[in-house]
Amino acid sequence: LFEVELESTQVNTESEAEPEQVVKEKVLKLSCHIDNNNNPINNLQDGLQISLSGELEKFSEVLGRNAIYKKKSCVHKLPSYLCVQFVRFYWKKESNVGGTKAGKAKILRSVMYPKVFDVYNFCSDELKKSLDHGREFEAKLREEEDRKRLEGIAQAEEASKPKDDEGKDKKETQDEERDRKRLVGAAAKKQMQLEEDKLHDEVLYRPHGVGLDTGNYELVAVVTHKGRSADGGHYVGWVHAAGDQWLCFDDDIVTPAKTDDILALRGGGDWHTAYLCIYRKLEATKM
């Protein structure tokens, strides 16, 4: 469910005689680095880009010793669920200037993450070609949905227009007409939102393999860490329930939450800070 296949290109930075190596590796999560050599990261996409383009130390047969390799990775196969870990905990070296001892530390920086995550730019060229078919099909479906939505709005507006009562030439006052339009419009908007939420959940949680991959994923769960210490604190789970409704699992205490509450768990202080984000793959297909 979580296995990501990466295609990695490794180049020896110390020897041009050694050819570049292309290897496949499987991981269960992608890492989002937050501190890039004192150049802080503000969002998940930039942090992943840093993580997938890094350095690797390993033994070089040409040099006969360990060497530094420049490693560039891209996603070659998409999983059903994509887990992204924010690298917030690190080993802090001792500082004689600051008078601090070495030990584990936590990066509190606020890092934004999206509700819908498009991994297309992190994929291999081969995978992108496959995703292009799904993205083109999805664009056509979106155009059709937009057309139907506009037709529904037009019908609601038509229904809100005043009509003659049994052929009598009687006009309502402007205030009555405005109030009726407001009520009809509000009811139509609420009903439309309920239908969209129901359709959204059906699309999000339908079985995988019946549609085309697009590279899009939607957030369905978050694990947060509360506290400033890397040796302590408290972990809490947040899980999507339906529509705009989420559930917060704090040990045996379960409380409701909204999508905006979930996207606000990006860190920056003592409040809950996102540590793991779990996304579910979206596929393009007609309902």
N, C-alpha and C positions, 0 to 999 in steps of 0.2 A: 504493500500500500504506500510506503514512504520511500522506496528505493529510487534514487536518482542516479542515472548513468551519466558520467562526465567524460568528455573527450579532452585530454590535456596534452599540450605541446610543451616539451621541455628543451631548453637551449642552454648549453654550458656557457656561462659568461666568462670563463677563464681560458677556454680553448676553442678556437674555430675549427680545429681538426676533427672534433667530435660532432657527428651529424645530429640534427635535432631528432628527438624521439616523440612519437605520438602514442599515447597509452590510453586505455579505457579503465576507468575506475568507478566503483559503486559506493555511494554514500547514502546515509539516511537523513541528512539535513544539509542545508546550505548555511554558511556562516556569514554574518553581517558584521564586519569590523567597524568599530566606531571611532577609534583613535588611529589616524593614519600618519604616523610620525609627527605628532603634535599638530596635524591638520584635521580638526574635528569633522565628523560626518553628520549631516543633518537629516538624511532620509535613508530608507532601507535600500533603495536602488543603488545609490552611490556606495554604500557599505558593501553590498554584494559585489560590485564591480572591483573594488579594492581586493576583496577576498579571492576572487577568481583570477586575478592577475597579480600574483605574488612571487616570492622567492622560495626555493627549496634547496636544502643541503642534503647531498647524498654522495655515494662513492662514485668516482669517475674512473672508468677502466683506462681511458687515455692518459690521465694524469697519475693514476695509481694512488689516489687519495681522495678525501672528501672535497667536493667543490660546490660552488653556489650555482644553481640552475635558475634561470628565469622560467617561470611556469605560468602558462595561460590556459585556463580551463573554460569550457562552455558546456552547456547542457545538451546531451545527445539523445536522451530518452526521458520523457516526462512521467512522473508518478501520479497516482490518483490523488494523493495528499502530499502537499509540499510543506515541509517543516523548515522554518528559518529561525536560526538562533542568533540573538544579539550577543556579541562577545563583550559582555559588560564586566566580567571578572578577569583580572590579570595579576601578574606578580610585579609588585612595585619594589624597585631596588632601593637599597639604603642610601640616604642622602646626608652627607656631612654638613652641607650648607643649611638644609632645612631642619636638620636634627631629627630625622625620621628613620625608623628601622625598616628593614626589608620585611615584606609580608604581602598577603593578598589584599587587593583593593577592588572597589566597584566604581565603574564609570556611570555617573548619574545623568549624563547629558541627555537632553530630549532628542529623540530620533523618531521622525514621523514614518508611518507605514500606511499603505493604502487599503481600502476595503476590497477593491478589485486590483489584483496584481498581474500585470502583463509581463511574462518572462521572455517574450519573443527576442529581444535584443541580447539575451544571455544564451541563446541557443546556437547550435552549430549550423553551418550553411545547409547541410543535408536536412536537418530537422526543420529549418525555416521554410524550405521548399514544400514540405508536407503541411506545415501550418498555414501556408498561403492559401491553400484550397479551402480550409475551414474558415479563415478570416474573410475571404471573398463571399462565401456562402452566408456567413453571419451578417455581413453588411447588407446583403439582399433581404435577409429576414428582418433586419432592423428597419429598413425602408418600408417594408410591408406593415410592420407593427406601427410605425409612425403614421402611416396613411389611415389605418383603422382607428387609431387614437384620435386623429383629427376629425374623422367622420363621426365618432362618438360624441365629441365636443359639439360639433355642429348640430347633431340631433338633439342634444340636451338644450342647446340654446333655442332651437326651433320649438321644443316642447314648452319652454318657459314663456313664449310669446302669448299675450292675452288673446282670447278668442271670444266671439259673440256668444251670448247666452240665449239659446233657442231662437236664433234669428233676430233677437232684439238689438237695436243699434245703441248699445250701452257701453261706454268706455270707462275703464277704471281710472282712478286718480293716479298720478305719477308715483305717489308714495306707496300705494298698494301694489302697483306694478313692480316697483323697485324691490319691495320686500319679497314678493313672490319669486322674482328672479334670483334673489340672494339665497332663499331657501332651496329652490330647485337646484341652483348651481352648487350649493354646499352639499346637498344630498347626492348629486351626481358625482361630485368630486370624491366624496367619501366612498361611494360604491366602487368607483373606478380604482381608488387606492387599494381597497380590499381585494379586488380582482387581480390587480397587479402584484400584490403581496403573495396571493395564492399561486399565481403563475410563476412568480420568482422562485418560490420554495420548490415547486415541482421541477423547475429547470435545474436548480442548485443540487437537489438530492436524488435526481433520477439515476438509475444504474449507468455506470460508465461502459463505453463500448458501443453505444447505440448512435452516437453522433460523431462529428469531426472535431479533432483537436484544434484549438485556436491559440493556445499559449496563455489563455486567461485563467486566473484562479481567483476564488473569492474566500475571504476570511471567514472561518467558522469556529475558531477557538484561539484563545490567548492564555498563556501562563505568565503570571507576573510575579515579581519579587518586590517586597516592601521592606525598606530599611536601607541604611547607608553602609552597613558592614557586609563584607563578603563572607564572614564566618557565622553570620546570624541572619535575622530577618524572617520573613514569612512568605510562603508561596501560595498563590490563589489561582484557581482556574475559572475562566470565563468562556461560556459555550453558547453558540447561537441556538435559539429555540425555534422561532418562526417570525417571518417578516422583519419588523424592527425590534423584536423582543429578544433579549439575551438573558442568561442566568449566570449569576456569580456564585461559585462554590467555594466558600471559605470554611474549610473543615466540614462540620455538620450544619452550618448555617447557609441557606440558599436564599438569595435575594434577586429581584428583577433588575434589569439594566437595559439601556437603549444603545443603539449603534454608535451614537455620538459619544456616549460614555466609554465605549470600547476604544474608539480611535483617540481618546484623550489619555490613554494609558501609556503614553510615549516617553515618560520619564521627565527628569529635570529637577527632582526634589525628593522629599520623603514619602510621597504618595506611591501607589502601585506603579511599577515600571515593567513594561513588556520585556520578557526574557525569551519566550518562544511564541512565534506566530504560526498557526497551522491554517493552510489554505486548501480548499477543495477544487479540483479541476472542473472547469466549465467546458461543455461540448456544445457545438452548434448543431441543432436539429429541429425540425418542425414538430410542434406538439401534436 
